Amino acid sequence: MKLLDAMVLEAASLVAVRRDIHAHPELCFEEQRTSDLVAAKLKEWGIEVHRGLGTTGVVGIIQNGSSTRRIGLRADMDALPVHEANTFAHASQHVGKMHACGHDGHTTMLLAAAQHLAKHRNFDGTVVLIFQPAEEGGGGAREMIKDGLFEKFPVDAVFGLHNWPGMAVGKLAVSAGPVMASSNEFKITIQGKGCHAALPHNGIDPVPIACEMVQAFQTIVSRNVKPVDAAVISVTMIHAGEATNVVPNSCELQGTVRTFTVEMLDMIERRMRTIAEHVSAAHEATCTFEFVRNYPPTINHAKEAEFTREVLSDIVGADNVLAQEPTMGAEDFSYMLLEKPGAYFFLANGEGQHREMGHGGGPCTLHNPSYDFNDDLIPLGGTVWVRMVERYLAKA
């Protein structure tokens, strides 16, 4: 593994930064302390700082030479509404909030790269450092773009990464095409007619209608989706009734839909609406159908994915750069990839052996209350960002 010596030498101070961020988690659009810390570090290293995009976003600009080439690097900053089970020294100081997805590590790795790039400037062009709020459900990437991110700070390509538990440390993964799914929610309210449960013929029971609807939704994946493609329809909430002897007036279904393409999503939304309306009508009930599209699928561009693979291979060896298996998780970096060419790749976080005494005892997986980012990754992540910049903005 070819780590930058400067990254290794700065590791202890960078770990301290990461653990400070971990101890002070902030939820989406509330990342004031974190953005203050990021901005202060960037200014300390002589980096031009811009604030306020996406409410709490921070953008750093490092220029060198005369080239007009520009590269964007993105890290997310927000935490999750999770009660941390860990009790080690850097555990969350805010009850009910936790860095359970490693965004503290993502932010620190990009800071590591910023410090090195500002000091050594072995590139010709402009680096746009994007510290983004509100990835966890707030669509912070979308909001930064709405606020003019790429108009004010244009880039030729943009790159992002995520730590990936369960993969051996020292390995990374990147591939072209869809790598993370779209995230979507639905809410269906079936309107029946309440009555005494002993006299069901006097009403229209929405509960068996809901059961029939849930079963019918599963035929969309099994019969309308091509067998070699992937999609998920999960009904995760069913609410109805308040008493054992009353047929309720209504029943509410909620859940999520995940796909890797917009075309697949269009088809599933259309079929779900048709099924909901017609199953209800078959029982002389009515329904309201609400479908909310949150994050689009994260789709890597082929040229930028191959560029990323080449850089990663130079650092850790080609055998340690794996094919990126698509996941049904969602990521709002997808909005940036709709605007600019780029790639989103995974950096192995290991199985959890790195955790200090006092961890929660649960698995070290994303969104788990026993999770902790692997500090050993900070020099590697920082090296990756620096080498990507130096290759993309190579001096003539």
The 8 nearest C-alpha neighbors of each residue, nearest first, counted from 0:
[[1, 315, 314, 2, 316, 169, 313, 379],
 [0, 2, 314, 315, 3, 313, 382, 379],
 [3, 1, 382, 0, 379, 4, 378, 314],
 [2, 4, 6, 5, 382, 1, 7, 378],
 [5, 3, 7, 6, 2, 8, 9, 378],
 [4, 6, 8, 3, 7, 9, 115, 10],
 [7, 5, 378, 9, 3, 4, 8, 10],
 [6, 8, 10, 4, 5, 9, 378, 3],
 [7, 9, 5, 6, 10, 4, 11, 12],
 [8, 10, 6, 7, 12, 11, 5, 13],
 [11, 9, 7, 13, 8, 12, 6, 14],
 [12, 10, 14, 13, 9, 15, 8, 7],
 [13, 11, 15, 14, 10, 9, 16, 8],
 [12, 14, 16, 10, 15, 11, 9, 17],
 [15, 13, 17, 11, 16, 12, 10, 18],
 [14, 16, 12, 18, 13, 17, 19, 11],
 [15, 17, 13, 19, 14, 18, 20, 12],
 [18, 16, 14, 20, 19, 15, 107, 103],
 [17, 19, 21, 15, 20, 16, 89, 22],
 [18, 20, 16, 22, 21, 17, 15, 23],
 [19, 21, 17, 23, 18, 22, 103, 16],
 [22, 20, 18, 19, 23, 98, 24, 103],
 [21, 23, 91, 89, 19, 90, 20, 92],
 [22, 24, 20, 21, 91, 92, 19, 25],
 [25, 23, 78, 97, 21, 98, 96, 22],
 [24, 26, 30, 78, 29, 77, 23, 27],
 [27, 25, 78, 77, 29, 79, 28, 30],
 [26, 28, 133, 29, 77, 137, 132, 30],
 [27, 29, 133, 30, 132, 55, 54, 26],
 [28, 30, 27, 26, 31, 25, 55, 77],
 [31, 29, 25, 33, 28, 32, 34, 55],
 [32, 30, 34, 33, 29, 35, 55, 25],
 [31, 33, 35, 34, 30, 36, 25, 23],
 [34, 32, 36, 30, 35, 31, 37, 20],
 [33, 35, 37, 31, 36, 32, 30, 38],
 [34, 36, 32, 38, 33, 37, 31, 39],
 [35, 37, 33, 39, 34, 38, 32, 40],
 [38, 36, 34, 40, 39, 35, 33, 41],
 [37, 39, 41, 35, 40, 36, 34, 42],
 [40, 38, 36, 42, 37, 41, 35, 43],
 [41, 39, 43, 37, 42, 38, 36, 44],
 [40, 42, 46, 38, 44, 43, 39, 37],
 [43, 41, 45, 39, 46, 44, 40, 38],
 [42, 44, 40, 41, 45, 39, 46, 38],
 [45, 43, 41, 42, 46, 114, 40, 117],
 [46, 44, 42, 43, 41, 47, 117, 61],
 [45, 47, 41, 42, 44, 61, 60, 48],
 [46, 48, 60, 59, 45, 42, 61, 49],
 [49, 47, 59, 58, 46, 38, 60, 50],
 [50, 48, 58, 57, 59, 47, 51, 52],
 [51, 49, 57, 52, 56, 58, 48, 55],
 [50, 52, 54, 55, 56, 53, 57, 49],
 [53, 51, 143, 56, 54, 146, 50, 55],
 [52, 54, 143, 142, 56, 55, 139, 51],
 [55, 53, 51, 52, 56, 28, 132, 143],
 [56, 54, 51, 53, 28, 30, 132, 31],
 [57, 55, 131, 52, 53, 132, 51, 130],
 [56, 58, 50, 130, 49, 129, 34, 55],
 [59, 57, 129, 49, 128, 48, 130, 50],
 [58, 60, 48, 128, 47, 127, 46, 49],
 [59, 61, 127, 47, 126, 46, 128, 62],
 [62, 60, 126, 125, 46, 117, 59, 127],
 [63, 61, 125, 124, 126, 60, 64, 123],
 [62, 64, 123, 124, 125, 120, 122, 65],
 [63, 65, 123, 124, 66, 62, 122, 394],
 [64, 66, 124, 123, 67, 63, 62, 68],
 [67, 65, 124, 68, 123, 64, 125, 63],
 [66, 68, 124, 69, 65, 125, 123, 64],
 [69, 67, 124, 66, 125, 392, 155, 70],
 [68, 70, 125, 154, 155, 124, 126, 67],
 [71, 69, 154, 126, 156, 155, 157, 127],
 [70, 72, 157, 127, 154, 128, 126, 156],
 [73, 71, 158, 128, 157, 129, 159, 127],
 [74, 72, 129, 159, 130, 128, 158, 71],
 [73, 75, 130, 106, 105, 131, 129, 109],
 [74, 76, 131, 102, 130, 132, 77, 106],
 [77, 75, 102, 132, 131, 106, 103, 130],
 [78, 76, 26, 27, 133, 132, 25, 75],
 [77, 79, 98, 26, 25, 24, 97, 96],
 [78, 80, 97, 81, 96, 26, 98, 99],
 [81, 79, 96, 95, 97, 82, 26, 78],
 [82, 80, 96, 95, 97, 79, 83, 368],
 [81, 83, 95, 96, 94, 368, 97, 84],
 [84, 82, 368, 85, 97, 81, 91, 369],
 [85, 83, 359, 368, 369, 82, 86, 358],
 [86, 84, 358, 359, 83, 369, 357, 87],
 [85, 87, 357, 90, 358, 84, 88, 359],
 [88, 86, 357, 90, 89, 85, 358, 356],
 [87, 89, 90, 86, 357, 22, 91, 18],
 [88, 90, 22, 18, 87, 91, 21, 19],
 [91, 89, 22, 87, 88, 86, 85, 92],
 [92, 90, 22, 93, 97, 23, 21, 89],
 [91, 93, 22, 23, 94, 90, 24, 89],
 [94, 92, 91, 96, 95, 23, 24, 97],
 [95, 93, 96, 82, 92, 91, 83, 97],
 [94, 96, 82, 81, 80, 93, 97, 83],
 [97, 95, 80, 81, 94, 93, 79, 82],
 [98, 96, 79, 81, 99, 24, 78, 83],
 [97, 99, 78, 100, 21, 101, 24, 79],
 [98, 100, 366, 97, 370, 101, 365, 367],
 [101, 99, 365, 366, 98, 102, 78, 79],
 [102, 100, 104, 103, 372, 98, 99, 105],
 [101, 103, 105, 104, 76, 75, 100, 106],
 [102, 104, 101, 106, 105, 17, 20, 21],
 [105, 103, 107, 101, 102, 106, 17, 108],
 [104, 106, 102, 108, 74, 107, 103, 101],
 [107, 105, 103, 74, 109, 104, 108, 76],
 [106, 108, 110, 104, 109, 105, 17, 111],
 [109, 107, 381, 111, 377, 105, 110, 380],
 [108, 110, 112, 111, 106, 107, 113, 381],
 [109, 111, 113, 107, 112, 108, 114, 106],
 [112, 110, 108, 381, 109, 114, 113, 107],
 [111, 113, 381, 109, 115, 110, 114, 385],
 [114, 112, 110, 116, 111, 115, 117, 109],
 [113, 115, 111, 117, 112, 116, 110, 44],
 [114, 116, 112, 118, 113, 117, 119, 111],
 [117, 115, 120, 113, 119, 118, 114, 112],
 [118, 116, 114, 115, 120, 119, 113, 44],
 [117, 119, 115, 116, 120, 114, 44, 113],
 [118, 120, 116, 121, 117, 115, 122, 114],
 [121, 119, 116, 122, 117, 118, 63, 115],
 [120, 122, 119, 389, 123, 116, 394, 393],
 [123, 121, 389, 392, 393, 120, 394, 124],
 [124, 122, 64, 394, 392, 63, 66, 393],
 [123, 125, 66, 68, 63, 67, 392, 69],
 [124, 126, 62, 69, 61, 68, 63, 127],
 [125, 127, 61, 70, 60, 69, 71, 128],
 [128, 126, 71, 60, 59, 70, 129, 72],
 [127, 129, 59, 72, 58, 71, 73, 126],
 [130, 128, 73, 58, 72, 131, 127, 74],
 [131, 129, 57, 74, 56, 75, 73, 58],
 [130, 132, 75, 56, 129, 76, 74, 139],
 [133, 131, 139, 76, 56, 77, 75, 28],
 [132, 134, 27, 139, 137, 135, 77, 28],
 [133, 135, 139, 138, 136, 137, 331, 132],
 [136, 134, 133, 137, 27, 79, 77, 138],
 [137, 135, 138, 134, 133, 27, 293, 139],
 [136, 138, 133, 139, 135, 134, 27, 28],
 [139, 137, 141, 140, 134, 136, 331, 133],
 [138, 140, 133, 142, 132, 141, 134, 137],
 [141, 139, 143, 142, 138, 331, 332, 144],
 [140, 142, 144, 138, 139, 143, 334, 145],
 [141, 143, 53, 145, 139, 144, 140, 146],
 [144, 142, 53, 52, 146, 140, 145, 148],
 [143, 145, 148, 141, 147, 146, 142, 140],
 [146, 144, 142, 147, 143, 141, 148, 53],
 [145, 147, 143, 144, 52, 148, 142, 53],
 [146, 148, 150, 144, 145, 149, 151, 143],
 [149, 147, 144, 151, 143, 150, 152, 146],
 [148, 150, 153, 152, 151, 147, 144, 154],
 [151, 149, 147, 153, 148, 152, 144, 146],
 [152, 150, 149, 148, 147, 153, 146, 154],
 [151, 153, 149, 150, 148, 154, 127, 147],
 [154, 152, 149, 150, 151, 155, 69, 148],
 [155, 153, 69, 70, 156, 71, 152, 149],
 [154, 156, 69, 70, 68, 153, 339, 157],
 [157, 155, 340, 341, 70, 154, 339, 71],
 [156, 158, 71, 341, 72, 70, 340, 339],
 [159, 157, 72, 342, 341, 343, 71, 73],
 [158, 160, 343, 73, 72, 74, 342, 344],
 [161, 159, 344, 343, 345, 162, 346, 158],
 [162, 160, 345, 346, 163, 344, 105, 159],
 [161, 163, 346, 348, 345, 347, 164, 101],
 [162, 164, 347, 348, 346, 345, 161, 166],
 [165, 163, 348, 349, 166, 364, 347, 350],
 [164, 166, 350, 349, 167, 163, 348, 347],
 [165, 167, 347, 349, 164, 163, 348, 168],
 [168, 166, 349, 347, 170, 169, 165, 348],
 [169, 167, 349, 347, 170, 348, 166, 376],
 [170, 168, 167, 347, 171, 315, 319, 0],
 [169, 171, 319, 168, 347, 320, 167, 346],
 [172, 170, 346, 320, 345, 347, 321, 319],
 [173, 171, 321, 323, 345, 320, 322, 344],
 [172, 174, 323, 344, 322, 308, 304, 321],
 [175, 173, 323, 322, 304, 176, 172, 299],
 [174, 176, 301, 299, 304, 300, 177, 173],
 [175, 177, 299, 298, 178, 300, 174, 301],
 [178, 176, 298, 297, 179, 259, 299, 325],
 [177, 179, 325, 297, 298, 326, 176, 324],
 [180, 178, 297, 326, 329, 325, 327, 328],
 [181, 179, 296, 259, 327, 329, 258, 257],
 [180, 182, 296, 295, 294, 257, 258, 329],
 [183, 181, 294, 293, 257, 329, 256, 180],
 [182, 184, 292, 293, 256, 255, 291, 257],
 [185, 183, 255, 291, 254, 290, 256, 292],
 [186, 184, 290, 253, 289, 254, 291, 255],
 [185, 187, 253, 289, 252, 288, 290, 188],
 [186, 188, 288, 252, 251, 287, 289, 189],
 [187, 189, 251, 287, 286, 250, 190, 252],
 [190, 188, 286, 250, 249, 285, 205, 251],
 [191, 189, 249, 285, 286, 284, 248, 188],
 [192, 190, 203, 248, 284, 205, 249, 204],
 [193, 191, 203, 248, 202, 204, 194, 190],
 [192, 194, 248, 247, 246, 202, 191, 203],
 [193, 195, 202, 246, 245, 201, 196, 199],
 [194, 196, 245, 198, 197, 246, 244, 199],
 [195, 197, 245, 244, 246, 198, 199, 194],
 [196, 198, 195, 199, 244, 245, 194, 200],
 [197, 199, 195, 196, 200, 201, 194, 202],
 [200, 198, 201, 196, 202, 197, 195, 194],
 [201, 199, 198, 202, 203, 194, 197, 204],
 [200, 202, 199, 198, 194, 203, 195, 193],
 [201, 203, 192, 194, 193, 200, 199, 204],
 [202, 204, 192, 191, 205, 193, 284, 201],
 [203, 205, 206, 191, 246, 202, 192, 207],
 [206, 204, 208, 191, 250, 249, 207, 189],
 [205, 207, 209, 208, 204, 250, 210, 239],
 [208, 206, 210, 209, 205, 211, 204, 212],
 [207, 209, 205, 211, 206, 210, 212, 279],
 [208, 210, 212, 206, 207, 211, 205, 213],
 [211, 209, 207, 213, 212, 208, 206, 214],
 [212, 210, 208, 214, 209, 213, 207, 215],
 [211, 213, 209, 215, 210, 214, 208, 216],
 [214, 212, 216, 210, 215, 211, 209, 217],
 [215, 213, 211, 212, 216, 217, 210, 218],
 [214, 216, 212, 217, 218, 213, 211, 274],
 [215, 217, 213, 218, 214, 219, 212, 271],
 [218, 216, 219, 215, 214, 220, 221, 213],
 [217, 219, 221, 222, 216, 215, 220, 223],
 [218, 220, 223, 217, 222, 216, 221, 224],
 [221, 219, 224, 218, 217, 222, 223, 230],
 [220, 222, 218, 219, 223, 224, 217, 226],
 [221, 223, 218, 219, 220, 224, 225, 226],
 [224, 222, 219, 220, 221, 225, 218, 267],
 [225, 223, 220, 222, 226, 221, 219, 228],
 [224, 226, 228, 227, 223, 222, 229, 220],
 [227, 225, 228, 224, 221, 229, 222, 220],
 [228, 226, 225, 229, 224, 230, 221, 220],
 [229, 227, 225, 226, 224, 230, 259, 263],
 [230, 228, 258, 227, 231, 259, 224, 226],
 [229, 231, 258, 257, 220, 232, 228, 259],
 [230, 232, 257, 256, 233, 258, 229, 220],
 [233, 231, 256, 255, 234, 257, 230, 217],
 [234, 232, 255, 254, 235, 231, 256, 253],
 [235, 233, 254, 253, 236, 255, 232, 252],
 [234, 236, 254, 233, 253, 237, 255, 252],
 [237, 235, 253, 252, 234, 254, 238, 251],
 [238, 236, 252, 251, 253, 239, 235, 250],
 [239, 237, 251, 250, 236, 252, 240, 249],
 [240, 238, 250, 249, 247, 251, 237, 241],
 [239, 241, 247, 242, 246, 238, 245, 250],
 [240, 242, 243, 239, 247, 245, 244, 246],
 [241, 243, 245, 244, 240, 246, 247, 196],
 [242, 244, 245, 241, 196, 240, 246, 195],
 [243, 245, 196, 242, 195, 246, 197, 194],
 [246, 244, 196, 195, 242, 243, 247, 194],
 [245, 247, 193, 196, 194, 195, 204, 248],
 [248, 246, 193, 240, 249, 245, 239, 204],
 [247, 249, 193, 192, 191, 190, 246, 205],
 [248, 250, 190, 189, 191, 247, 205, 239],
 [251, 249, 239, 189, 205, 238, 188, 206],
 [250, 252, 188, 238, 187, 237, 189, 239],
 [253, 251, 237, 187, 236, 186, 188, 238],
 [254, 252, 186, 236, 185, 234, 235, 187],
 [253, 255, 234, 235, 233, 185, 184, 236],
 [254, 256, 184, 233, 183, 232, 185, 234],
 [255, 257, 232, 183, 231, 184, 182, 233],
 [256, 258, 231, 181, 182, 230, 180, 327],
 [259, 257, 230, 180, 181, 260, 264, 263],
 [258, 260, 180, 296, 177, 181, 179, 261],
 [261, 259, 263, 262, 258, 296, 264, 181],
 [260, 262, 264, 263, 265, 259, 258, 295],
 [263, 261, 265, 264, 260, 266, 267, 259],
 [264, 262, 266, 260, 261, 265, 267, 258],
 [263, 265, 261, 267, 262, 266, 258, 268],
 [266, 264, 262, 268, 263, 267, 261, 269],
 [265, 267, 269, 263, 264, 268, 270, 262],
 [268, 266, 264, 270, 269, 265, 271, 263],
 [267, 269, 271, 265, 266, 270, 264, 272],
 [268, 270, 266, 272, 267, 271, 265, 273],
 [271, 269, 273, 267, 272, 268, 274, 266],
 [272, 270, 274, 268, 273, 269, 267, 275],
 [271, 273, 275, 269, 270, 274, 276, 268],
 [274, 272, 270, 276, 271, 275, 277, 269],
 [273, 275, 271, 277, 272, 276, 278, 270],
 [276, 274, 272, 278, 273, 277, 271, 279],
 [275, 277, 279, 273, 274, 278, 272, 280],
 [276, 278, 280, 279, 274, 275, 281, 273],
 [279, 277, 281, 280, 275, 276, 274, 212],
 [278, 280, 284, 277, 276, 285, 281, 282],
 [279, 281, 283, 277, 282, 284, 278, 285],
 [282, 280, 278, 279, 283, 277, 284, 276],
 [281, 283, 280, 279, 284, 278, 208, 203],
 [284, 282, 280, 281, 279, 285, 203, 191],
 [285, 283, 279, 191, 280, 282, 190, 203],
 [286, 284, 190, 279, 189, 280, 283, 191],
 [287, 285, 189, 188, 190, 276, 288, 279],
 [286, 288, 188, 187, 289, 189, 285, 276],
 [287, 289, 187, 186, 286, 272, 290, 188],
 [290, 288, 186, 185, 187, 291, 287, 184],
 [289, 291, 185, 184, 186, 292, 288, 268],
 [292, 290, 184, 183, 185, 293, 289, 186],
 [293, 291, 183, 294, 184, 290, 182, 295],
 [292, 294, 183, 182, 291, 295, 181, 184],
 [295, 293, 182, 181, 331, 292, 296, 329],
 [294, 296, 181, 333, 297, 182, 293, 180],
 [297, 295, 181, 180, 259, 179, 298, 333],
 [298, 296, 333, 179, 177, 178, 180, 295],
 [297, 299, 177, 176, 178, 296, 300, 333],
 [300, 298, 342, 176, 175, 177, 341, 304],
 [299, 301, 303, 341, 175, 302, 340, 304],
 [300, 302, 175, 304, 303, 305, 299, 176],
 [303, 301, 305, 304, 300, 306, 175, 341],
 [302, 304, 306, 341, 305, 300, 301, 342],
 [305, 303, 307, 301, 342, 175, 306, 302],
 [304, 306, 308, 302, 307, 303, 301, 309],
 [305, 307, 303, 309, 304, 308, 302, 310],
 [308, 306, 304, 310, 305, 309, 303, 311],
 [307, 309, 305, 311, 306, 310, 312, 304],
 [310, 308, 312, 306, 307, 311, 305, 313],
 [311, 309, 307, 313, 312, 308, 387, 306],
 [310, 312, 308, 314, 313, 309, 307, 315],
 [313, 311, 317, 316, 309, 314, 315, 310],
 [312, 314, 310, 311, 316, 315, 309, 317],
 [313, 315, 1, 311, 312, 0, 316, 310],
 [316, 314, 0, 312, 313, 319, 311, 1],
 [317, 315, 312, 318, 319, 313, 314, 320],
 [316, 318, 312, 320, 319, 315, 313, 311],
 [319, 317, 316, 320, 321, 312, 315, 170],
 [318, 320, 170, 317, 316, 321, 315, 171],
 [321, 319, 171, 172, 317, 318, 170, 312],
 [322, 320, 172, 319, 171, 323, 173, 318],
 [321, 323, 172, 174, 173, 324, 320, 171],
 [324, 322, 173, 172, 174, 321, 325, 178],
 [323, 325, 322, 326, 178, 174, 172, 173],
 [326, 324, 178, 179, 323, 177, 327, 180],
 [327, 325, 179, 328, 178, 324, 180, 329],
 [328, 326, 180, 179, 257, 329, 325, 258],
 [327, 329, 326, 179, 180, 330, 182, 181],
 [330, 328, 180, 179, 181, 182, 327, 294],
 [331, 329, 332, 333, 294, 297, 179, 328],
 [330, 332, 333, 294, 334, 138, 140, 134],
 [333, 331, 335, 334, 330, 140, 336, 297],
 [332, 334, 297, 331, 336, 335, 296, 295],
 [335, 333, 337, 332, 336, 331, 141, 140],
 [334, 336, 338, 332, 337, 333, 339, 140],
 [337, 335, 333, 339, 338, 334, 340, 341],
 [338, 336, 334, 335, 339, 333, 340, 298],
 [337, 339, 335, 336, 334, 340, 149, 144],
 [340, 338, 336, 156, 337, 335, 341, 157],
 [341, 339, 156, 336, 300, 157, 303, 338],
 [340, 342, 157, 156, 303, 158, 300, 336],
 [341, 343, 299, 158, 304, 303, 300, 344],
 [344, 342, 159, 160, 158, 299, 341, 345],
 [343, 345, 160, 173, 172, 342, 161, 159],
 [344, 346, 161, 172, 171, 160, 162, 163],
 [345, 347, 162, 171, 163, 161, 348, 170],
 [348, 346, 163, 166, 168, 170, 162, 349],
 [349, 347, 164, 163, 162, 168, 373, 166],
 [350, 348, 167, 168, 164, 166, 165, 347],
 [349, 351, 165, 352, 164, 363, 348, 166],
 [352, 350, 363, 353, 349, 354, 362, 348],
 [351, 353, 354, 350, 349, 355, 363, 373],
 [354, 352, 351, 373, 355, 349, 350, 374],
 [355, 353, 352, 351, 358, 371, 356, 373],
 [354, 356, 357, 358, 353, 87, 352, 371],
 [357, 355, 358, 87, 354, 86, 85, 359],
 [356, 358, 87, 86, 85, 355, 359, 360],
 [359, 357, 85, 356, 360, 86, 369, 355],
 [358, 360, 85, 369, 84, 361, 357, 86],
 [361, 359, 358, 369, 362, 85, 84, 357],
 [360, 362, 369, 359, 363, 368, 367, 370],
 [363, 361, 364, 369, 360, 370, 367, 351],
 [362, 364, 370, 351, 369, 350, 361, 371],
 [365, 363, 362, 367, 164, 370, 366, 165],
 [364, 366, 100, 367, 99, 370, 363, 164],
 [367, 365, 99, 100, 364, 368, 370, 79],
 [366, 368, 370, 369, 365, 364, 99, 363],
 [369, 367, 83, 84, 370, 82, 99, 81],
 [370, 368, 359, 361, 84, 367, 85, 363],
 [371, 369, 363, 367, 99, 368, 364, 365],
 [372, 370, 373, 354, 363, 369, 99, 101],
 [371, 373, 101, 104, 374, 370, 348, 103],
 [372, 374, 375, 376, 348, 353, 371, 354],
 [375, 373, 376, 377, 372, 14, 104, 17],
 [374, 376, 373, 377, 378, 379, 353, 10],
 [377, 375, 379, 374, 378, 373, 380, 348],
 [376, 378, 380, 108, 379, 374, 375, 381],
 [379, 377, 6, 381, 380, 376, 7, 382],
 [380, 378, 382, 376, 377, 381, 383, 2],
 [381, 379, 383, 377, 108, 382, 378, 376],
 [380, 382, 112, 108, 378, 111, 384, 383],
 [383, 381, 379, 385, 380, 384, 3, 2],
 [384, 382, 380, 386, 381, 385, 387, 379],
 [383, 385, 387, 381, 382, 386, 112, 388],
 [386, 384, 382, 388, 387, 383, 112, 389],
 [387, 385, 389, 383, 388, 384, 382, 390],
 [388, 386, 384, 390, 385, 389, 391, 383],
 [387, 389, 391, 385, 386, 390, 392, 384],
 [390, 388, 386, 122, 393, 392, 387, 391],
 [389, 391, 393, 387, 388, 392, 386, 310],
 [390, 392, 388, 393, 389, 387, 70, 386],
 [393, 391, 123, 122, 389, 390, 388, 124],
 [394, 392, 390, 389, 122, 391, 123, 395],
 [393, 395, 123, 122, 392, 121, 389, 64],
 [394, 393, 123, 392, 122, 66, 64, 65]]
